């Protein structure tokens, strides 16, 4: 009931999207740290895995599969390549994650502007 008092209903919150966003932003921070702290690479990899699984979940739940969702798996592939022996795989993952993050910020701004545009 507190959610309703705040102007939100339970159906407005998508836990999969929230998990995806939190893991993605946390992975950006840990990805930067993985070049100076050895422990950060493992956490970065775990967060990338969780972010990928949550993306698959909410894409399936909302029947929202688009080409971009497959491109979003590039960071996960980078992590896998890093673990199978290609050290640049982790850098590929980190760069691809930044590209995805910037893309979603731009799309969010575009969406916000279009929803606030005057009609007529």
N, C-alpha and C positions, 0 to 999 in steps of 0.2 A: 503494500500500500504506500510505502514511502516513495516508490518509483512513480506512482500515479500523482502524488503530491508534488513531485519535482517536474511534472509535465511529461514524463515518460511512461510508457506501458512496457510490460515485459516483452511483447512482440517486437518492439523497436530495437532491442539489443540482440545482435547476432554474436554469440560467444565465439564462433569460429573466426569471424572477422576480427574480433577484439584480440584473440590469441595470436592471430596472424600478424596484426599490426604491432603488438607489444614485442613479439619475438623478432620481427623484422627490424624495428628500431634498436632493440637491444643488440642484435647481431651487428648492426652498423658500428656501434660502440666497441663491442668485443672484437670485431674484425680489425679495427684500427690497433687495438691492443695486441693482437696476435703476432705482430711484428716485433714486439718488445717483451712480451710475457708469454712463455711457453704454454701455460695453463689456459690462456684465452682461446687458443686454436680449437681445443676440444669443446669448450662451451659454445664457441661460434658455430661449430659443426652441428652440435645438438640443436641449437636454436634454428639453424637453417633447416634441419630435418623436421622440427615441429612446425615451422612456418610453411613448409611444403605440404605437410599432411593436412594442416588446417586450410590451406588454399584449395587442396583437392576436395576436402569435405564441404566447404561452403560453395564451391563451384558446382559440385554435384547437388547439394541441397537446393540451390536456387536455379538449377539448370542454366548455368551461366558460363558454359565453356566457350571460350574464344581463343583465337590464335595466340594472343598475348599471354594466356595462362600457361601455354607450353613454353613460351620464351622465358617465363618466370622460373622455370625449372633449371635454367642455365647455372644459377649459383649452386644449386644442389649437385649438379653434374660436376662443377668445379671442385666441390668438397670431395666427391667420390674420386675424382682424378687425383686429388691431393693425397688421399689415403692409399691409392693403389701405386703411388710412387712418383707422380709428376708434381713436384713442389710448386710449380706455377699454378696448379689447380686451385689452391686456396686464394691466390691473387685474382685469378679469373672469377672466382666466386664473389670476392669482395668488390671488384669493379662492377660486375653484373648487378650486385645488390644495390650499389649506389645508383646505377642507371635506372633500375626499377624504382627506387625511392624517389629520384628526381622526377621520373615519369608520373608517378602517382601524385606527387605534390602539384605538378603542373595540371594534371587532369582534375584534381580537387579544386584548384583555383578557377579553372575554366567552368566547372560545374557550379561553383558558388556564384561566379559572375553571371552565368546564364539564368540562374534561379532568382537573382536579385535585379535582373534587367527590367526596366519599365516596359509594360505592355503597350503596344500600339504603334 
